[in-house]
């Protein structure tokens, strides 16, 4: 029987992590595989350790706890993989919960389509009702594709994915720590170039909790600055992207008053795009606009 290890990297979100671990216990396997979990705490204070020790023995699957004290999501993913075993590695974010057939759907998609891995959709779930402009602007909606659709590296992410362990062979630094965000896209770009194939599985749904802090403009704009700065690390980045940002910054700035007339959702969408391009240009000048390793507020 095949074995799947579900890796979860966490940082000070114990309440969400508990929901994830309990929902993971409801997974249907149809007798096709067994599974376990690795929790990698990216908090040097080990804030998730007590929770795992408390509920771990009552869960219907084995749970292993490890720590990566250096605050960096890529290093945390690498540490989780080091502690994983089995034929497959799955990733969920610590603020997500999967449906009951999540693993089974991913497992069957990999086998049916002869793939090295499969990715599933993530839909937002709000703690409290968000402002209408957040929903209207679809800021936390993500694209979906038909099951079996072969993805390119730009669609690659680790928020909801199952990968054969062979995908990780031959690499000392699987996820690159210089990426503060987008480390998963970089990983998929490299392994796809090496011949790996990944498909979409629409049935493997996970829900992502979106707390009120994440619809605060300051949070959204900080994330955009980090995202823009990190784009410089991709080898596809070049003069074309620089010119695009140089042109985009004044255009988006001029568009803001007109976007506000059309609604706050359009205004914020333009402002986020402005900060994406602005973050890129600031990074080109050697300016680190957001120094925190994680944008949490």
C-alpha positions in Angstrom: 0.0 0.0 0.0 1.2 3.5 -0.9 1.9 6.0 1.8 1.3 9.8 1.7 2.9 12.2 4.1 1.0 15.5 4.5 3.3 18.4 5.2 2.0 21.5 7.0 4.3 24.5 7.6 2.9 26.7 10.4 3.6 30.0 12.0 1.6 31.2 15.0 -1.8 30.0 13.7 -2.6 27.4 16.3 -6.4 27.8 16.0 -6.4 27.2 12.3 -3.9 24.4 12.6 -6.1 22.5 15.0 -9.0 22.6 12.6 -6.8 21.4 9.8 -5.5 18.4 11.9 -9.0 17.4 12.9 -10.4 17.6 9.4 -7.5 15.7 8.1 -8.6 12.8 10.3 -11.8 12.6 8.2 -10.0 11.7 4.9 -11.4 8.9 2.9 -8.7 6.5 1.4 -10.9 3.8 -0.2 -8.2 1.4 1.1 -5.7 2.7 -1.6 -3.2 4.4 0.7 -2.3 5.2 4.2 -1.2 8.7 5.4 0.5 10.6 8.1 1.4 14.2 8.8 4.5 16.3 9.5 4.0 19.7 11.2 6.9 22.0 10.7 6.8 24.9 13.2 8.5 28.0 11.7 8.4 29.7 15.1 11.5 29.4 17.3 9.3 29.7 20.3 7.6 26.4 19.3 4.1 27.8 19.5 2.5 24.8 17.8 4.2 22.1 19.9 1.7 22.0 22.7 -1.2 21.6 20.3 0.4 18.7 18.5 1.3 17.0 21.8 -2.2 17.5 23.0 -4.3 16.3 20.1 -1.8 14.1 18.2 -2.4 10.9 20.2 -6.2 11.2 19.5 -5.9 11.6 15.8 -6.4 8.5 13.5 -3.1 9.0 11.8 0.5 9.5 12.9 1.8 13.1 13.4 5.4 14.2 13.6 6.4 17.6 14.9 9.6 19.5 13.9 10.9 23.0 14.1 12.7 25.4 11.6 13.6 28.3 13.9 14.7 30.5 11.0 11.7 32.4 9.8 11.6 31.6 6.1 8.9 29.6 4.3 11.3 27.9 1.9 13.4 26.7 4.8 10.3 25.4 6.6 9.2 23.5 3.5 12.6 21.9 3.2 12.6 20.9 6.8 9.2 19.3 6.5 10.4 17.3 3.5 13.4 16.1 5.5 11.0 14.7 8.1 8.6 13.2 5.6 8.5 9.6 4.5 6.4 7.5 2.1 5.7 7.4 -1.6 4.0 10.8 -1.9 4.3 14.2 -0.2 1.3 16.5 0.1 1.3 20.1 1.2 -1.5 22.1 2.8 -1.2 25.6 4.3 -1.9 25.9 8.0 -5.0 28.0 7.4 -6.6 25.5 5.1 -9.0 22.6 5.6 -9.6 19.9 3.0 -12.7 18.1 1.9 -13.1 14.4 2.9 -12.0 13.1 -0.5 -9.1 15.6 -0.9 -6.2 13.1 -0.8 -8.1 10.4 -2.6 -8.9 12.7 -5.5 -5.3 13.9 -5.8 -4.0 10.3 -5.6 -6.4 9.1 -8.3 -5.6 12.1 -10.6 -1.9 11.4 -10.4 -2.4 7.7 -11.3 -5.0 8.3 -14.0 -3.1 11.0 -15.8 0.4 9.5 -15.4 1.6 12.6 -13.6 4.3 13.4 -11.1 1.8 15.4 -9.0 -1.6 17.0 -8.9 -2.9 20.3 -7.6 -6.3 21.2 -6.4 -8.4 24.4 -6.0 -8.4 26.6 -2.9 -11.6 28.6 -2.1 -11.8 31.4 0.5 -13.8 30.9 3.7 -14.3 34.0 5.8 -14.3 34.1 9.6 -16.7 37.1 9.5 -18.5 38.7 6.5 -15.9 40.7 4.6 -16.6 44.2 3.1 -18.5 43.9 -0.2 -15.5 45.3 -2.1 -13.3 42.3 -1.1 -15.8 39.8 -2.5 -16.6 41.9 -5.6 -12.9 42.4 -6.4 -12.3 38.6 -6.0 -9.0 39.3 -4.2 -8.9 35.9 -2.6 -10.5 33.9 -5.5 -8.1 31.7 -7.4 -8.4 30.2 -10.9 -9.5 26.6 -11.5 -9.1 24.3 -14.4 -10.6 21.0 -15.7 -9.3 17.9 -14.0 -6.4 16.5 -16.1 -5.3 20.0 -17.3 -1.5 20.1 -17.4 -0.2 23.2 -15.6 2.8 25.4 -16.3 5.1 26.6 -13.6 3.3 29.9 -13.1 0.3 28.0 -11.9 2.4 25.9 -9.5 1.9 26.3 -5.7 2.1 24.3 -2.6 -1.2 25.3 -0.9 -2.9 22.2 -2.1 -0.8 19.6 -3.9 0.3 16.0 -3.9 3.8 15.1 -5.3 5.6 11.9 -5.8 8.7 11.8 -3.6 10.8 11.2 -6.7 10.2 14.9 -7.6 12.4 15.9 -4.7 15.4 13.6 -5.6 18.6 15.1 -6.6 18.2 18.5 -5.0 20.1 19.8 -1.9 18.0 23.0 -1.8 14.5 22.1 -2.9 12.9 25.4 -2.1 15.2 28.4 -2.3 15.3 30.6 0.8 16.0 33.8 -1.1 12.3 33.7 -2.1 10.1 35.3 0.5 7.1 34.5 -1.6 6.8 32.6 -4.8 9.2 29.9 -3.7 6.7 27.3 -4.9 6.5 28.8 -8.4 10.3 28.7 -8.6 10.3 25.1 -7.5 7.8 24.1 -10.1 9.7 26.0 -12.8 12.8 24.0 -12.1 11.3 20.5 -11.8 9.0 21.0 -14.9 12.2 22.0 -16.8 13.6 18.6 -15.7 10.7 16.8 -17.3 8.1 16.5 -14.5 4.4 16.7 -15.3 1.7 18.1 -13.0 -2.0 18.1 -13.5 -5.0 19.8 -12.1 -7.6 18.0 -10.0 -10.8 20.1 -9.6 -12.3 17.6 -7.1 -9.5 18.0 -4.5 -10.9 21.1 -2.9 -9.5 22.9 0.2 -10.9 25.9 1.9 -8.7 28.8 3.1 -9.7 30.8 6.1 -9.4 34.6 5.4 -9.4 36.6 8.6 -10.2 40.3 8.7 -6.6 41.3 8.8 -6.1 40.1 5.3 -8.7 42.5 3.8 -6.9 45.5 5.4 -5.4 47.6 2.7 -2.0 47.8 4.5 -1.7 44.0 4.5 -2.6 43.7 0.8 -0.2 46.4 -0.1 2.7 45.0 1.9 2.1 41.6 0.2 2.2 43.3 -3.1 5.6 45.0 -2.3 7.1 41.7 -1.3 5.7 39.9 -4.4 7.1 42.6 -6.7 10.5 42.5 -5.1 10.7 38.7 -5.3 9.9 38.7 -9.0 13.4 39.8 -9.7 14.7 36.4 -8.6 13.0 34.5 -11.4 15.4 33.8 -14.4 12.5 34.9 -16.7 12.9 38.5 -15.3 14.6 40.9 -17.7 14.6 44.3 -19.4 11.1 43.8 -20.7 9.7 43.5 -17.1 11.7 46.6 -16.0 10.2 48.6 -18.9 6.8 47.3 -18.1 7.0 48.5 -14.5 8.5 51.9 -15.4 5.5 52.5 -17.6 3.0 50.9 -15.3 3.8 52.9 -12.1 2.7 56.3 -13.5 -0.2 54.8 -15.5 -1.6 53.1 -12.4 -1.0 56.2 -10.3 -3.0 58.4 -12.8 -5.8 55.8 -13.0 -6.5 55.8 -9.2 -9.0 58.7 -9.2 -11.0 57.2 -12.1 -10.8 53.7 -10.5 -12.3 55.1 -7.3 -15.3 56.4 -9.2 -15.9 52.8 -10.4 -15.8 51.4 -6.9 -13.5 50.6 -4.0 -12.8 47.1 -5.5 -11.4 48.7 -8.7 -9.5 51.2 -6.7 -7.8 48.6 -4.5 -7.1 46.3 -7.5 -5.3 49.2 -9.3 -3.5 50.1 -6.0 -2.3 46.6 -5.5 -1.0 46.4 -9.1 0.8 49.8 -8.5 2.5 48.4 -5.4 3.5 45.2 -7.3 5.3 47.2 -9.9 6.6 49.7 -7.3 8.1 46.8 -5.2 9.9 45.6 -8.3 11.4 49.0 -9.0 12.4 49.6 -5.4 14.1 46.2 -5.3 16.0 47.1 -8.5 17.3 50.2 -6.6 18.3 48.0 -3.6 15.5 49.2 -1.4 13.9 46.6 0.8 10.5 48.2 1.5 9.2 45.3 3.8 11.8 43.8 6.1 9.6 41.3 8.0 10.1 37.7 7.0 6.3 37.2 7.0 3.6 39.7 6.3 1.1 38.9 9.0 -0.5 42.3 9.5 
